[in-house]
Amino acid sequence: MVPVLLVLLLALILFGAGFAMKVLWWIAVAVLVIWLLGFLVRSTSATGTRARWYRW
């Protein structure tokens, strides 16, 4: 009985980790797209030079 519970617990942990990793991949892709779009839609400043869309 204990080995069956351990196998079920392991399957549950691996399923949860797989789901979490898939969600994290989609979040990483979304952040990458936003980051790349930031370079394409940079605003121009009053002097005509191109400014960064982010601040750091």
N, C-alpha and C positions, 0 to 999 in steps of 0.2 A: 504494500500500500504506500509506503514512504517513497520508493523509487518512482511510482506513478505520479505522486504529487510533486516530486522534484522535477520530473520531465515536464509536467504541465506548467509549473512555475517558470522553468527555463523557457518554454515556448511563449509564455505570456510576456516575459521580459524581452525576449528577442523580437516579438511582434511590436511591442511598445517602442523599442529602440529603432526598429525599421520605420515605423510610422513617424517618429520624431525626426529621424534623419531625412526622410522625404520632405517633411515640412520645412526643415532647415535648408534643404537644397532650394526649395521654391523661394524662401525668404532671401537667400543669397543671390539668386538670379534677379529678383526684384530690386535689391539694393544695387546690384551691378548695373542694371538698366537705368535706374535713377541717376547713378553716378555718371554714367556715360552721357545721358541726356543733359546733365548739368554743363558739360563742356560744349555741347552744341547750342545751348540757349543762353549763353552768357550775355549779360546786358552790357551795353556800352556806357561809359561814363561821360561826363560833360566835356572832357578833353579829347574824346575820340578814341582813347585807348580802351582796350577790352579789359574788363574787370572780372575778378573771380566771382562766381555765384555763391561760394561758400566763404565763411570767415573763420580762419584759424592761423 
